[in-house]
Amino acid sequence: MLWAQASVCLILWVGFGIWASRRAMGMNLAKKPWAGILMMVGGAAVMFGGLAMMAMNGGIQNGKLTGLGWAGVGVLGMIFTGAQSYGAVWVLRSVVGEETTRSAGASESKD
């Protein structure tokens, strides 16, 4: 049963991560790569801390997640994947230069 619950959560997390990264790509983020790194590390800290608290408080019983535990794992995973997606886009946008808006002449030299 735990594998089935984990599989459903994985599909949810991957879908949410794709949605979050596409949404982040459309945002105008400030050029602060450290903020993206903090978001990525913070998302991992929230997820691992939340999972530890859930495990200590009986979120897994008889080899499967309880209903509340399953919902908690789903939400924690979505927080993690969302933070990873936004953080990665933030870092990449800060490091990579602006794209040219001209369609021609970007590589031409002026002689």
Summary of the structure (lengths in Angstrom):
residues: 111
radius of gyration: 19.5
end to end distance: 70.0
largest distance: 76.0
contacts: 283
relative contact order: 0.20
helix: 69%
strand: 4%
